[in-house]
């Protein structure tokens, strides 16, 4: 990191969503005189959007807000503010190579894996799907390559058996904010140096779509459980098709006993607790608690009851 007088060091923030806003608030508390602008996108149609809160905060603190829609507008922002460094959080567009090299100390962002493992897209989702016991994260410098830049900081959190992805995201976010509070000024004044990634345990993860959330009931019950947890809120959810309707499964847990039947069959109905037990490919069950159908939340058994299901019929999810 190039040393520069702290008063003159210009930091441009690129971000969105709640976590982007939280990180910005922490940076603002640490180096308020160094922030030259907040660059964001109009994501107001996204339920997770914090664009109004971002605008209010920046107005109150007299910080310029730039709402952009493409790389040409980002290029204009870089030219306008001439930042020494860009900090990026919850930014979902590719930053062109020519822009990466136009900022003296580059772009620094957060990747939800312990690089070089799980480079690419949806890294946290894939770590949970794959049954990892820990989820990593990295604060790193952007390069033209895929998540192969130098590392500023790495750590990991435990994936508990009852954690859903929102729980793990919160654990990671808390650790990131703690690091920023303790170390950001040292990053900016050159006291902390990044280091190259190691050429071991390299892996890549691919982009996921809503359609990729379709459950395969021939899998093992624990694999399906991980699959559901990995795509729970704030993601679109793992789902199945029942009587022609898309059923999103938000909450489940492992059934502790063997249960015999065809994969996907409703093996048991617990009307008292509102739960279903679905047979999985390893003849073990998965208890389904909370579901969503056409925007309405249900206890799983109550939804089946609403369809006048008669227990004993060989229905398959």
N, C-alpha and C positions, 0 to 999 in steps of 0.2 A: 504494500500500500504506500503510495507516494505521500510523503509528509507535507503538511500544509498548515498554515496558521488556522487554529480552530475557528476563529471568527469568520474566516473567508471560505471555509470548507462548505461546498454546496451539495446537499443531498436531495435527490429527486425521488419521491416515493411513488411506486406503481402498485395499485392494489384494489381490492374490492372485498365484499362480504364481511362477515363479523370478525373473522380472524385478521383480515387485512386492516380493519379499523382498529382492532386491539393493538396490533403491532405498531401501527402508526402513533397511537396515543402514548405508548411507552417510549418510542423514539422522540416524540414531541416533548415529553417530560425531561428527557435527557439532554437533547441538543436542539432546543427550540430555534436558536438563531441560525442553525445550519440548514434548515429545511427550506427549499426554494419553491416547491409546489407539490400538490397531490394530483397524480394522473389516475383517472379511473375510467370506467365504461358505463354506459347506460344499461344496467341490468335490472331495471325497475319491474320487469315482468317476472323476474325470478323471485320466488318466495323468500329466498335467503338474502335478497338485496339490502344493502345498508347505504344506498346512495344518498338518501335524504339526510341521514345522520352524518355522513362524511361531509356533505355541503355545510351543514349547520356548524360542525366543529371547526372547519376551515374558515368559515365566515367569522366565527367568534374569535379565532386566533389570527385573523388577517393573513391567512395562507391562501395563495391562488389555487383554484381547483380547475383542472382541465378534464372535461368529459370527451373522450375521443372514440373513434369507431374504426380505426385502421392504422396500418403501419406508416402511412404517409403523415397522418396527424401526430403519431408518436415521434416521427422524425422531426416535425416542426417543433414539438415540445422540447426535444433535446437541443435543437438549435436555438430556441428561445431562451432557455434557462441555463444552458451550458453547465450541467452538473459535473461535479468531480466524481460522483458515485451515484448509482441508482440502487435502491432497495426494493425488491419485488416480492409481494405476497398475494396469493390468490389472483394470479394473472394467467389467463387461459389462452393467450395468443402467442404465437411464435415471434420472438424478437429477431429481426433480420441481422445477419452477420455484420453488415456494414455499420449498424447501430451499436453492436456490442463493442466494436473497436473505436467508436467515436467518443466514448466516455473514458477519461483518463484512468480511472480505477475500476471501471467495468460495472457489471450488474451482479448483485448478490441476492440469492433467493433461498427458498426452503424446499427441500424434497423429502417426502415422507418415506424414506428408507435409509438404511445405512449404506451409502454408496461405497463401492460400485455395484452392490446387489440391488436388484429391482430398479435399474435405470428405466426410464420410460414413463408410461401413463398408468394411472390407477395403482400406484405401488402399494398403498395401504390396503386397498381392497384385496389385492393378490396375496399379500402377506397373511391376511386372515383366512382367505380361502384355502391357502396351502397349509394351514394348521401351524404356522410359526408360533413359538412360545413368547417371542419378543418382537416388537415392532420398532424399527429404527427411524431416525430422521437425520438429515444433514443440512447444514448451512454452508452453501458453496457458491463459487463464482461461475457465472454462465460462460459457456464457450460455444462455438459453432457445432460441436459434437453433442451427442445425446447424453446430458447429465454427467459429463466426464471432467468437469472443471475442478479446480483446487478446492480443498475442504478447509473451512474456517472452524467448524465445530461439528461433532457428531455425538449422539447419545441414543439410548433406546429405552423403551418402557415395557413392562410386563403386559402380556395379553392374558387376562384372567379368563377362566372358563365361562363366566357369565357376562363378559364384556361384549358390547356391541360396538360397531365402528365409531359411533358418536362418543362413547366412553374413552376409546383409545385416542381419538382426535383431541379430546380435552386434555388428556395426560400429556400428549406431545406439545400441544399449544402452551400449557403451563411451563414446560421445560424450556421451550423456545423463548418465552417472555422472561423467564428467569435469567437465561443467558444474555439476552439483550440488555436487561437492567444492569447486569454485572460487567459486561464486556464490550458493549457497543462503542463507548468512547475510546477504548484501547484499540479497537479495530480501526477507527477513524484516524487516530493519531499515529498509527504504525507500530504500536507496541505488540500487537498480535499479528502473526504472519500466517497465511494459508499454506497448506502442504498438498502435494500431488496425491491423487488417489492411488491405492495399491492395485496391482494387476492380479488380484486373487478374488475368488468368489464373485466374479462378474456375471450378472444375469440381467435380463431385460423383461419388462412387462408391457403388455399390449393394451391398447385402448379398449374400453368396455362400453357397450351400448345398453339401452333399456332392454332390448330383446335378449341380451346375454344373461339376464336374470332368471330365465326359465329353468325350473328345478328338474333334475333328472332323478326320479325316485328309485332307479336301480342302483344309485350310489349308496355308500355306507351312510348310516344315520349321522355319524359324527361329521362326515364330509358335507352332508346337506345342512346340518346345523351351522357349520362354519360359513357355508355359502349364504345362508340367511343373515347371519350376524354381519357379514362383510358388506352387504348391500342394503342394510337397514337405513333408517333416516340418519342424515339428510339425503341419502341416495334414493333412487326410485324404488328399490325393494326387490327381493327375490319373489318369484310368483309361480303359480301353477294355473292350469285351466280346469275348471270344474263346471260341468253342464253348460259348456260354451262360454263361460264367463271367466275373466281374468281375476284371480284371487291373489292379492299381495299378502305375503306372510311377514308380519312385523315381529312377532314374539314367539319363541318356541323353546323347548328344552328336551334333553335326551330322555327317552323312556328307559327305565332301569332293568327291564326284563325282555327276554326274547318274545317276539310276536310273529306268528306265521300267517302268511297270506301273499297275495300278489303285490309286487312293489307299487306303491301309490294307492293301495286299497285303504279305506277307512276301517281300521281294525277294531277300534273301541270309541265309544262316545261317553264322555263324562259330563252329563247334563248339569250336575251340581256345580262344577267348577267352570263350565262352559268350554271344555277342552276336547280335542280330538286326538287320537293316536293314529298316525299314518305308518303303514308298513314300509320299510325301506329295503334296499336290495340285499342287505346282509341279514335279513330276518330279525332286525332290531327296529324299534319304533322311534318316532319323533313326535313329541307332544306339541300340538299347535294351539297356541293361546289366543293371539290377537291377529285379526286379518282385516283387510280392506277390500271392498268390492264396490266398484263404481263410485268411489269417493266416500263411501260410508264405512266407518269402523264397526267391527263386530267381534264379540267373543265367538270363537270358531264354531262351537257346538250350537250356538244360537242361530248362526247363519244357516247351518245345515237344517236345523229345526224349522226355520222360516220357509224352507223349500219342501217341507212335509216329507223329510227323509224318513224311511222306515229301516231301523237297524236290522241287519241280517241280509239285506240285499247287497250283492257284490259290486258296490260302487268303487270306482277308481278316480283318484284325483286327476 
